[in-house]
């Protein structure tokens, strides 16, 4: 039964890392996107 907990733990860690990376990327890209929308032209 330990392998079920191990698989769930690894799956949750991968999902959390993926979501965290997406959130971090979205925060970094948001100011760039707002600058490119029309203020630079």
N, C-alpha and C positions, 0 to 999 in steps of 0.2 A: 504493500500500500504506500510505501514511502515514495515510490516513483510518481504516483499521482500528484502528491504535494510538490515534488520536484518539478514536474512538467508545468503545473499551475504557477509555481513561483517563477520559473524561467519565462513563461508566457506573459505573466503580469509585468515582469521587469522589462521585457522587450517592448511591450505596449506602452509602458510608462516612458521609456526612453524615446520611443518614436514620437509620442505626443509632446514630450518636453522639447525635442528637437524642432518639431513643427511650430510650436509656440514661440520658441526663441527666434527661429527664422522669420516668422511673421512679424515679430516686434522689430527686428533689424531692418526688414524690407519696407515697413510701413512709412517711415519718413522719406525714403527714397521714392516710393511710388507717389506720394503726395507732392513731392517736388517736381516730378516729371509730368504731372497731369496738365500743367498749363502755366505754371509760374516761371518756368525756364525759357519759355518762348517769347 
